Every structure is written in structure tokens, then in C-alpha cells.
Amino acid sequence: MDTINEKTYPIQSSWLVKIFLYQVIGTIIMATLLYFYAVFSKELKGMSFIEMVAIVGVFQLFIFFVTLLRKINFQYEFGDKNIVLKQGVVSRSERQIFYGRIQNVNMDQDFIDKFLSLQP
């Protein structure tokens, strides 16, 4: 039996597109909320919408790269008796999950998964 792991069955690049789309949507929502807060408060007067989008965008890019690092450092392997998961950016961990202990598997597919034709 061939070993199934992240090298023989890689994560699709459309998963990264999904993460990026969530980041763009989050940036727009956060910048809009920050802009309305600035309009109705005296603390942030003088900041333009573009400056707020830039500030929130830099924050969102940081979160995107952390998520990307987490995806790169996530490794799995299906064995005959168990699944081995290795993950972590700062601290590495390894878990072995035996097939006999698995009781439930839940799969979700949101609207972006359907739009990008990603299978759960």
C-alpha cells in the first residue's frame, strides 16, 4: 500500500486562495468599521479610508503569513493502524491517532468551498 501523506496528497492551492479571500473580506469589514468609528469619534479624525485599509491590510497580511506557515508545517501520514499528525510553527507536536479510537468524523463545506469547487 502506498503511503498517504502531505507529499503524495498535497493540500490544493485553492485552499490558500480561500484563506486569502477570507483575509480580503476581513480587511474590508475591519477597515469599514474602523472608518465609521473614526467618523463618529474625535480620536481618529484626519485618517483617510485608504490609511485605515493599509493599517488593517498589514495586520491581515501578517495573519495570512502565520496561517501559511501553519499550513506548511502541518504534516500527516496514514499508516496501517494509525494516523500521525505533526504540526507547529514555534513548538512542534506529534500525535498518533489509532483508527479504533476514532468515533466521529465531521466535514463542512461553506459557500467559498462551493465557489472554488473544494471537496470536504
Buried (B, 14 or more C-beta within 10 A) or exposed (E): EEEEBBEEEEEEEBBBBBBBBBBEEBBBEBBBEBBEEBEEEEEBEEBEEEBBBEBBBEBBEEBBEEBEEEBEEBBBBBBEEBBBBBBEEEEEEEEEEEEEEEEEEEEEEEEBBEEEEBEE
